[in-house]
Amino acid sequence: MNFVRFVMLLALTVWLGALTFFPIVAQTSFSVLPSSHLAGLVVRASLIKLHWMGLGCGSVFLLCSWINNHLQPGRTRTFTLSHIAIALMVTLTAISQFTVIPRMDSLRGQAGEIAALPVSDPIRAQFDSLHVWSTRIEFLVLLLGLMALYFTSRRLVSTSRVINEKSFNLNTTA
């Protein structure tokens, strides 16, 4: 059971770490690379990798958490607040990966370098709007991840207390 908990926490930690580090990569790309177009390509590729990591880590977390919950006698709970938060994270990540990014790619394909378009251009306005949504989604995923970490830590601490109390009661009654 300890190994299952470890893998569950590792999955959440890796995802949260990547979500925390991603804005640093994005900001650095735009400040170091010679054009915003190149920086956008680096950020896009990084975001796609982040999304695949998130989808994998979220699935691993949910599976390990489900196993962990069902291995504990008398503590079988299929859905917890951390499960809901992780499920929302996975859903938002999938929306970004399979809806927002393809639309941005389509606009980039139509217009080429988005930054070269005037701000009044409809394609640029659409792209900028999708970019705002992409940023909001990533922020929400990070916020939900922090909430999932909090809920998970509370649940694991309370589970440990129950197990320790049962162990103590068995030892004192013997």
C-alpha positions as CSV (number, residue, x, y, z in Angstrom):
1,M,0.0,0.0,0.0
2,N,2.9,2.4,0.7
3,F,4.2,1.9,-2.9
4,V,0.7,2.7,-4.3
5,R,0.6,5.9,-2.2
6,F,4.1,6.8,-3.3
7,V,3.2,6.4,-7.0
8,M,0.0,8.4,-6.5
9,L,1.8,11.2,-4.8
10,L,4.7,11.1,-7.3
11,A,2.2,11.5,-10.2
12,L,0.6,14.5,-8.6
13,T,4.0,16.1,-7.7
14,V,5.4,15.6,-11.2
15,W,2.3,17.2,-12.7
16,L,2.3,20.1,-10.3
17,G,6.0,20.7,-10.8
18,A,5.6,20.8,-14.5
19,L,2.7,23.2,-14.2
20,T,4.8,25.4,-12.0
21,F,7.8,25.3,-14.2
22,F,6.0,25.9,-17.5
23,P,5.4,29.6,-17.1
24,I,9.2,30.0,-16.5
25,V,9.9,28.2,-19.8
26,A,7.3,30.3,-21.6
27,Q,8.6,33.6,-20.2
28,T,12.2,32.7,-20.9
29,S,11.4,31.6,-24.5
30,F,9.9,35.0,-25.2
31,S,12.7,36.9,-23.7
32,V,15.6,34.9,-25.1
33,L,14.6,33.8,-28.6
34,P,15.0,36.2,-31.5
35,S,11.3,36.2,-32.5
36,S,8.0,35.8,-30.9
37,H,7.1,33.3,-33.6
38,L,10.0,31.0,-32.5
39,A,9.1,31.5,-28.9
40,G,5.5,30.6,-29.6
41,L,6.6,27.4,-31.3
42,V,8.8,26.4,-28.3
43,V,6.0,27.2,-25.9
44,R,3.5,25.2,-28.1
45,A,5.7,22.1,-28.1
46,S,6.3,22.4,-24.4
47,L,2.6,22.8,-23.7
48,I,1.8,19.7,-25.7
49,K,4.3,17.7,-23.8
50,L,3.0,19.1,-20.5
51,H,-0.5,18.1,-21.5
52,W,0.5,14.5,-22.3
53,M,2.3,14.4,-19.0
54,G,-0.7,15.7,-17.2
55,L,-3.1,13.3,-18.8
56,G,-0.8,10.4,-17.9
57,C,-0.1,11.6,-14.3
58,G,-3.8,12.3,-13.8
59,S,-4.7,8.8,-14.9
60,V,-2.0,7.2,-12.7
61,F,-3.1,9.3,-9.7
62,L,-6.8,8.3,-10.1
63,L,-5.9,4.6,-10.5
64,C,-3.5,4.5,-7.6
65,S,-5.9,6.5,-5.4
66,W,-8.7,4.1,-6.2
67,I,-6.5,1.1,-5.4
68,N,-5.3,2.8,-2.2
69,N,-8.9,3.5,-1.1
70,H,-10.0,0.0,-1.8
71,L,-7.1,-1.6,0.0
72,Q,-8.0,0.1,3.3
73,P,-10.5,-1.9,5.3
74,G,-13.7,0.0,6.1
75,R,-12.5,3.1,4.1
76,T,-13.8,2.3,0.6
77,R,-14.7,5.6,-1.0
78,T,-14.8,5.8,-4.8
79,F,-15.0,9.6,-5.1
80,T,-13.2,12.1,-2.9
81,L,-12.6,15.8,-3.3
82,S,-9.1,15.0,-4.6
83,H,-10.6,12.7,-7.3
84,I,-13.0,15.4,-8.4
85,A,-10.2,18.0,-8.6
86,I,-8.0,15.6,-10.6
87,A,-10.8,14.7,-12.9
88,L,-11.4,18.4,-13.6
89,M,-7.7,18.9,-14.2
90,V,-7.7,16.0,-16.7
91,T,-10.8,17.4,-18.4
92,L,-9.5,20.9,-18.7
93,T,-6.1,19.6,-20.0
94,A,-7.9,17.5,-22.6
95,I,-10.0,20.6,-23.7
96,S,-6.8,22.6,-24.1
97,Q,-4.9,19.8,-25.9
98,F,-7.7,18.7,-28.2
99,T,-9.7,21.8,-28.8
100,V,-7.8,25.0,-28.0
101,I,-4.4,24.1,-29.4
102,P,-5.8,22.7,-32.7
103,R,-7.8,25.9,-33.2
104,M,-4.7,28.0,-32.5
105,D,-2.7,25.8,-34.9
106,S,-5.4,26.3,-37.6
107,L,-5.2,30.1,-37.2
108,R,-1.4,30.0,-37.3
109,G,-1.6,27.9,-40.5
110,Q,-3.9,30.5,-42.1
111,A,-2.0,33.5,-41.1
112,G,1.6,32.4,-40.6
113,E,3.3,34.6,-38.0
114,I,0.5,35.8,-35.8
115,A,2.6,38.6,-34.2
116,A,3.1,40.1,-37.7
117,L,-0.7,40.6,-38.1
118,P,-2.3,43.9,-37.1
119,V,-4.1,43.8,-33.8
120,S,-7.4,44.6,-35.6
121,D,-7.1,41.5,-37.9
122,P,-9.9,39.0,-37.1
123,I,-7.5,36.1,-37.2
124,R,-5.2,37.8,-34.7
125,A,-8.2,38.7,-32.5
126,Q,-9.4,35.1,-32.5
127,F,-5.9,33.8,-31.8
128,D,-5.4,36.2,-28.9
129,S,-8.8,35.2,-27.5
130,L,-7.8,31.5,-27.6
131,H,-4.5,32.4,-26.0
132,V,-6.3,34.0,-23.1
133,W,-8.5,30.9,-22.7
134,S,-5.4,28.7,-22.8
135,T,-3.8,30.7,-20.1
136,R,-6.9,30.6,-17.9
137,I,-7.2,26.9,-18.4
138,E,-3.6,26.3,-17.3
139,F,-4.0,28.5,-14.3
140,L,-7.2,26.6,-13.3
141,V,-5.4,23.3,-13.7
142,L,-2.6,24.5,-11.4
143,L,-5.1,25.8,-8.8
144,L,-7.1,22.5,-8.9
145,G,-3.8,20.6,-8.6
146,L,-2.9,22.6,-5.4
147,M,-6.4,21.8,-4.1
148,A,-6.0,18.1,-4.9
149,L,-2.6,18.1,-3.1
150,Y,-4.3,19.6,0.0
151,F,-7.3,17.2,-0.1
152,T,-5.0,14.3,-0.7
153,S,-2.6,15.2,2.2
154,R,-5.6,15.6,4.6
155,R,-7.0,12.3,3.5
156,L,-3.7,10.4,3.9
157,V,-3.1,12.0,7.3
158,S,-6.5,11.1,8.6
159,T,-6.2,7.6,7.1
160,S,-2.8,7.2,8.9
161,R,-4.4,8.3,12.2
162,V,-7.2,5.8,11.9
163,I,-4.8,3.0,11.1
164,N,-2.5,4.0,14.0
165,E,-5.5,4.2,16.4
166,K,-6.7,0.8,15.4
167,S,-3.2,-0.6,15.8
168,F,-2.9,1.0,19.2
169,N,-6.2,-0.3,20.3
170,L,-5.3,-3.8,19.2
171,N,-2.0,-3.6,21.2
172,T,-3.6,-2.3,24.4
173,T,-6.5,-4.9,24.4
174,A,-4.1,-7.9,24.0
